[in-house]
Amino acid sequence: MSQTGKSWTGTAGKIVIGVFVLALVALLFTEHRMHVLGWAPLLLLLLCPLLHMSMHGGHGGHGGNASDDTAPTTPAPPSPHRH
Protein backbone atom coordinates (compact mmCIF):
# COMPACT_ATOMS: atom_id res chain seq x y z
CA MET A 1 0.00 0.00 0.00
CA SER A 2 1.29 3.44 -0.82
CA GLN A 3 0.36 6.59 0.98
CA THR A 4 -0.76 9.49 -1.19
CA GLY A 5 -1.07 12.15 1.54
CA LYS A 6 0.68 15.50 1.65
CA SER A 7 4.02 15.78 3.34
CA TRP A 8 4.22 17.74 6.60
CA THR A 9 7.07 19.77 5.08
CA GLY A 10 4.70 21.81 2.95
CA THR A 11 4.02 25.50 3.49
CA ALA A 12 2.20 25.01 6.79
CA GLY A 13 4.97 22.76 8.09
CA LYS A 14 7.63 25.30 7.19
CA ILE A 15 5.68 28.03 8.99
CA VAL A 16 5.38 25.86 12.10
CA ILE A 17 9.11 25.07 12.04
CA GLY A 18 9.94 28.76 11.51
CA VAL A 19 7.80 29.86 14.44
CA PHE A 20 9.34 27.14 16.61
CA VAL A 21 12.89 28.22 15.71
CA LEU A 22 12.01 31.87 16.26
CA ALA A 23 10.59 31.04 19.70
CA LEU A 24 13.74 29.09 20.60
CA VAL A 25 15.98 31.98 19.53
CA ALA A 26 13.87 34.46 21.51
CA LEU A 27 13.96 32.24 24.60
CA LEU A 28 17.69 31.69 24.26
CA PHE A 29 18.32 35.42 23.93
CA THR A 30 16.06 36.50 26.80
CA GLU A 31 17.20 33.83 29.25
CA HIS A 32 20.88 33.68 28.31
CA ARG A 33 21.59 37.18 27.03
CA MET A 34 25.11 37.43 28.45
CA HIS A 35 26.13 34.08 26.98
CA VAL A 36 24.71 34.96 23.56
CA LEU A 37 26.35 38.39 23.53
CA GLY A 38 29.64 36.84 24.58
CA TRP A 39 29.60 34.57 21.52
CA ALA A 40 28.40 37.30 19.12
CA PRO A 41 31.86 38.49 17.95
CA LEU A 42 32.99 34.94 17.22
CA LEU A 43 29.77 34.14 15.40
CA LEU A 44 30.15 37.28 13.31
CA LEU A 45 33.66 36.23 12.30
CA LEU A 46 32.48 32.72 11.49
CA LEU A 47 29.71 34.18 9.34
CA CYS A 48 32.18 36.09 7.13
CA PRO A 49 33.30 33.11 4.97
CA LEU A 50 29.69 32.05 4.46
CA LEU A 51 28.72 35.54 3.33
CA HIS A 52 31.81 35.71 1.12
CA MET A 53 30.89 32.47 -0.65
CA SER A 54 27.27 33.47 -1.12
CA MET A 55 28.08 36.96 -2.39
CA HIS A 56 30.54 35.68 -5.02
CA GLY A 57 27.99 33.27 -6.45
CA GLY A 58 26.43 35.98 -8.60
CA HIS A 59 29.45 36.99 -10.67
CA GLY A 60 31.53 33.84 -10.95
CA GLY A 61 33.97 34.20 -8.08
CA HIS A 62 37.37 35.84 -7.97
CA GLY A 63 38.76 34.53 -11.25
CA GLY A 64 37.90 36.24 -14.48
CA ASN A 65 36.08 33.89 -16.84
CA ALA A 66 35.98 36.16 -19.89
CA SER A 67 37.55 34.71 -23.02
CA ASP A 68 40.50 36.37 -24.74
CA ASP A 69 38.56 37.21 -27.91
CA THR A 70 36.29 39.72 -26.16
CA ALA A 71 37.36 43.33 -26.01
CA PRO A 72 37.60 44.84 -22.54
CA THR A 73 34.74 47.13 -21.68
CA THR A 74 35.34 50.68 -20.60
CA PRO A 75 33.82 51.76 -17.31
CA ALA A 76 30.90 54.15 -17.41
CA PRO A 77 31.73 57.75 -16.49
CA PRO A 78 30.81 58.65 -12.91
CA SER A 79 27.50 60.36 -12.41
CA PRO A 80 27.54 63.88 -10.97
CA HIS A 81 27.16 64.05 -7.21
CA ARG A 82 23.87 65.66 -6.24
CA HIS A 83 22.46 66.63 -2.88
VEXTORDO-827817 format. One record per residue (C-alpha): residue number from 0; residue in one letter; x, y, z. Coordinates in steps of 0.25 Angstrom, whole numbers. Example, Ala and Ser with C-alpha at 12.3 -4.5 7.8 and 13.67 -1.06 7.14 Angstrom:
+-------+--------+-------+-------+-------+
! fikol ! lumvex !     u !     v !     w !
+-------+--------+-------+-------+-------+
!     0 !      a !    49 !   -18 !    31 !
!     1 !      s !    55 !    -4 !    29 !
+-------+--------+-------+-------+-------+
***
This chain:
+-------+--------+-------+-------+-------+
! fikol ! lumvex !     u !     v !     w !
+-------+--------+-------+-------+-------+
!     0 !      m !     0 !     0 !     0 !
!     1 !      s !     5 !    14 !    -3 !
!     2 !      q !     1 !    26 !     4 !
!     3 !      t !    -3 !    38 !    -5 !
!     4 !      g !    -4 !    49 !     6 !
!     5 !      k !     3 !    62 !     7 !
!     6 !      s !    16 !    63 !    13 !
!     7 !      w !    17 !    71 !    26 !
!     8 !      t !    28 !    79 !    20 !
!     9 !      g !    19 !    87 !    12 !
!    10 !      t !    16 !   102 !    14 !
!    11 !      a !     9 !   100 !    27 !
!    12 !      g !    20 !    91 !    32 !
!    13 !      k !    31 !   101 !    29 !
!    14 !      i !    23 !   112 !    36 !
!    15 !      v !    22 !   103 !    48 !
!    16 !      i !    36 !   100 !    48 !
!    17 !      g !    40 !   115 !    46 !
!    18 !      v !    31 !   119 !    58 !
!    19 !      f !    37 !   109 !    66 !
!    20 !      v !    52 !   113 !    63 !
!    21 !      l !    48 !   127 !    65 !
!    22 !      a !    42 !   124 !    79 !
!    23 !      l !    55 !   116 !    82 !
!    24 !      v !    64 !   128 !    78 !
!    25 !      a !    55 !   138 !    86 !
!    26 !      l !    56 !   129 !    98 !
!    27 !      l !    71 !   127 !    97 !
!    28 !      f !    73 !   142 !    96 !
!    29 !      t !    64 !   146 !   107 !
!    30 !      e !    69 !   135 !   117 !
!    31 !      h !    84 !   135 !   113 !
!    32 !      r !    86 !   149 !   108 !
!    33 !      m !   100 !   150 !   114 !
!    34 !      h !   105 !   136 !   108 !
!    35 !      v !    99 !   140 !    94 !
!    36 !      l !   105 !   154 !    94 !
!    37 !      g !   119 !   147 !    98 !
!    38 !      w !   118 !   138 !    86 !
!    39 !      a !   114 !   149 !    76 !
!    40 !      p !   127 !   154 !    72 !
!    41 !      l !   132 !   140 !    69 !
!    42 !      l !   119 !   137 !    62 !
!    43 !      l !   121 !   149 !    53 !
!    44 !      l !   135 !   145 !    49 !
!    45 !      l !   130 !   131 !    46 !
!    46 !      l !   119 !   137 !    37 !
!    47 !      c !   129 !   144 !    29 !
!    48 !      p !   133 !   132 !    20 !
!    49 !      l !   119 !   128 !    18 !
!    50 !      l !   115 !   142 !    13 !
!    51 !      h !   127 !   143 !     4 !
!    52 !      m !   124 !   130 !    -3 !
!    53 !      s !   109 !   134 !    -4 !
!    54 !      m !   112 !   148 !   -10 !
!    55 !      h !   122 !   143 !   -20 !
!    56 !      g !   112 !   133 !   -26 !
!    57 !      g !   106 !   144 !   -34 !
!    58 !      h !   118 !   148 !   -43 !
!    59 !      g !   126 !   135 !   -44 !
!    60 !      g !   136 !   137 !   -32 !
!    61 !      h !   149 !   143 !   -32 !
!    62 !      g !   155 !   138 !   -45 !
!    63 !      g !   152 !   145 !   -58 !
!    64 !      n !   144 !   136 !   -67 !
!    65 !      a !   144 !   145 !   -80 !
!    66 !      s !   150 !   139 !   -92 !
!    67 !      d !   162 !   145 !   -99 !
!    68 !      d !   154 !   149 !  -112 !
!    69 !      t !   145 !   159 !  -105 !
!    70 !      a !   149 !   173 !  -104 !
!    71 !      p !   150 !   179 !   -90 !
!    72 !      t !   139 !   189 !   -87 !
!    73 !      t !   141 !   203 !   -82 !
!    74 !      p !   135 !   207 !   -69 !
!    75 !      a !   124 !   217 !   -70 !
!    76 !      p !   127 !   231 !   -66 !
!    77 !      p !   123 !   235 !   -52 !
!    78 !      s !   110 !   241 !   -50 !
!    79 !      p !   110 !   256 !   -44 !
!    80 !      h !   109 !   256 !   -29 !
!    81 !      r !    95 !   263 !   -25 !
!    82 !      h !    90 !   267 !   -12 !
+-------+--------+-------+-------+-------+
***
